[in-house]
Amino acid sequence: MKRPLVVLAAAVALGAAFSLIFPASPGARRFRVASESLCQGAALVPARIGSFPQFARAVRQEGRVRILAIGSSSTEGIGASSPAANYPSQLRDMLESALPVEAVEVVNLGVGGEKAAETVVRLREDVSRLHPDLVLWQVGTNDGIAGVTPAQYEKTLRDALRFLKGGEADVLLVGMQWSRRLATNPNYIAIRDVTARVAREEGVTLVSRYEAMRALGEASGREDFTGPDHLHMNDKGYRCLAEQIAATLSRGMDAKVADRL
């Protein structure tokens, strides 16, 4: 039996208990997930959110959802205290509690250190092999740090997104993390900006970790969501990222599925 649903609620000061409800289109209700006060959930939702028709169809018709989470160390879970604390695992737990389905499968294909061009090689093979309903592609961080040119990165990203959009899976991009050190790297910022622009031009939803982490860091004056290296996220950071993705999916659900929840 599923655990009772907890309504996501209006954000309050960092550290206080809260629940958060996200606005829905007229006549639609969104699925609900548990929220942590430390994440200040309202700040995590992207301004531009598209629909996720294949994800919604799987919920409505199949009762089983398969999500492919691919990327580098933030997907693999470097910095988490255990595999259960990485963002794909925490997201799976949230969705299993929130969705009226028999099973939620989140396949973690994160490989630490990969740049986008390397991930794309796996992405093309694994999407065809696993037939996911939704692809979560965490991208950009290592390209920005390694000095991949914005033009080269843009071509890799755009070509891969067009490949994904031509298939049967929905796509959600997970952007780069923020820290004060990373914010001083001009190439890192350029790659961040390219990611946002290409996502907008290709009509793909982008979850901006950078903006969410910066807002939370500036509010508290601390970098509480990364480990000692100020790069890899800790358990709290992965929790907030999972919430950010779950909230984004909630907003993107179509009315037919929302009416069933």
N, C-alpha and C positions, 0 to 999 in steps of 0.2 A: 504493500500500500504506500502511496506517495505521501511524503511529509506535507503538512499544511502549507499553503502558499503564504508567503509574507509579502505584503504590499510594499513596493519601493516608494519612498516618501520624500517630502521637501527637505532640502539640505539645510543643516544648521551648522553651528560652529564646530570646527574640527575637534573630535574627541567626545562629542555628545551623542547619545543614542538617537537614532532617527530612522524613518522609513521614507521612501521616495516614490512618487507616482509621476510618470511621464505623460505629457499630453498625448492624446490619441486623436485620430481623425474622427469626424462625426459618425456615431453609430458603431465605432469599433472599440474593443477593449484589448489591452495588451497583456501578454503573459507576465507573471510577476516572479521576482527573484528576491532572495534575501539580500539586504544591503548592509554594509559596514559604515559606521560614522566616519572612520578615518579616510574613506575615499571621497567624501563629499560628492555623491553621485551626480547631482545636477550639472556639475562642471565637466563631467566626463562624456557627455553625449555630443557627437558631431553636429554641426549646424546643418550639414547637407547629408541626408540619409535617403538612399534609394530603397526600392522594394527587394524582397528576396523570394521570388515566386517558387523556385524549386524547393527551397527550404520549407516554405509554407505548404507546398503540395505534399511533401513527405510527411509533415505533421498531420495534415488533413486526411490523406488517403492511405498512407502506408503504416503509420504508427511507429515507424522507426526512422531515425535520422543519423546519417553518417556525415561527419565533418572531418575534413583534412586540414590539419594545422601544420604549415610548412614555413621554414625560415631558418634562422641561425640560433644563437645561444639563448635569445629571449624566448624562443619556442621550445628548445630543448630543455630549458629550465636551469641554466647555470646560475648559481646564487641562491636557489631555493634550498630549503633545509631537507627536502625529500622530493621524490617524483610526484607525490600527491599534492605538493604545494606549487608546482609549476602552473602556468596559466591555462594550458589545455585541460589539465586534470580538474582544476577548480571550476573552469567553465562547464565541463561535463557534469559535475555535481550540481551546479546551479540549474542547468537545463533539465536534468533528470527530475529535479524537484518541481520545476515550473511547467513543463510541457506535458500534455496528456498523451504520452506515447509510451510504448513498451520499453524502448531502449534508445539511448543517445550514445553513439560511438564517436569519440574524438580521437582520431589517429594522429599521434605526435610524430612528425617527420622533421623535427628540428635538428640541425647539425651546426654546432658552434663554429664560428669563424667564416662561414660561407658568405660570399658576395652574391649579388642578385644573379649574375650570369651563371654561377655554379648551381644555384638553387633551381634555376629554370630548367636545366638539364634533367634534374630529378622530377620537377613539377610536371613536365610534359609526359613523362613515363608513368608517374604515380596517379595522376588524374585519370588516365586511360585505364589503368589497372584496377583502381579502387572504386571508381564511379561514385564519388562523393556527391552529396546534395549541396554542400557549401565548402568553399575553399577559403581558409583564413591564411593570407600570405603576409607574414611579418618581414619587412624589407627595408633596406636603406642604410642601416647603421654601419655595417662593415664597409660598404661602398664609400660612405662619407669619411670614415676614419682612414681608410686605405688610400684615399686620393683618387679614386675612380672619377673620371671627368663627368660633369653633369650631362654632357651630350651623349657620352657612351652609356651612362646609366639610363638616360631617358629612352634610348632606343631599346635597350634590354627590357625595361619595364613596359613600354608601350606594346612591343611585339608580344610579350607574354600575356598581357591583359587581353589583347585581341584574340589570342589563342584560347584563353579561358572563357571569354565571352562567347566564342563560337561553339562551346560545348554545352553540356546540360547542367553544370553546377553553377550556383551563384558564387559571387566573388566579393570578399571584403578584405581590404588592405589594412594591415596593422602597421602604423608608422613608427618612427624612430623615437628613442627615449631622450629625455632632457636631463642635463646636469649643468652646473655652472661652467665646468671645464669644457664640455662639448659645445656649449653655446658660444665659445670664443673661436671655434674652428670654422673658417670661412667655407671650406669645401663641404663640411658637414651641414651647414645651414643651406648651402646651395642645393645639396641632394634632398634635404627636407622640402625645400620649395618646389623642386622638380616633381617630387612625389605627389604633393598636393595639387599641382597644376595638371599633371597627367591624369590623376584620378578624376579630377573635375572634368577634363576634356573627354575622357573615355566613359564618363557616367558611372564610375565605380565609387562606392562608399569607402571613405578613409577614416579609420579611427586614429585620431591624432594623440598618441601618447605624449608627444613633445609638449603640446599646449596644456594637457591635463596635468602632467607632472610639474611643469613650470608654475601653473597656477597654485598647485598644492604646496610646492616648495617655497614660493614667494609668500604664501599665506602663513606658513609656519616658521619661515626663516631657516629651515633645515632641509636636508636631503634625506628624508626618512624612508624613501622607497627604493633605494639602491643600497648595495653592500659597501664594504670598505673601499672598493676600487672606484666607486662613484660611476659605475657603468652598468654592471649587471644588477637586475632587480632582486630584491629580497622577497620573502613570503608576502609581506604587505603590498609590495609593488605588483606582484603577480595577481594578488587578490583584486586589486583595483583595476588592473587591466582586464581580468575576466569579467568584472562588473561592467566595465566600459563596453566590452563587446556584447554582453548579454543585453544591456540597455539599448544598444544600437539595433540589435536584432529585434527587440521588442517593438521599437518604433517603426521598423521596416516591415513588420508582419502585415499581411493584407487583412481586410475586414472579415472575410469568410473564416479564416483561421481564428482571428481574434474573437469572433462571436462564439466559437466553441470553447474558449478558455475561461 
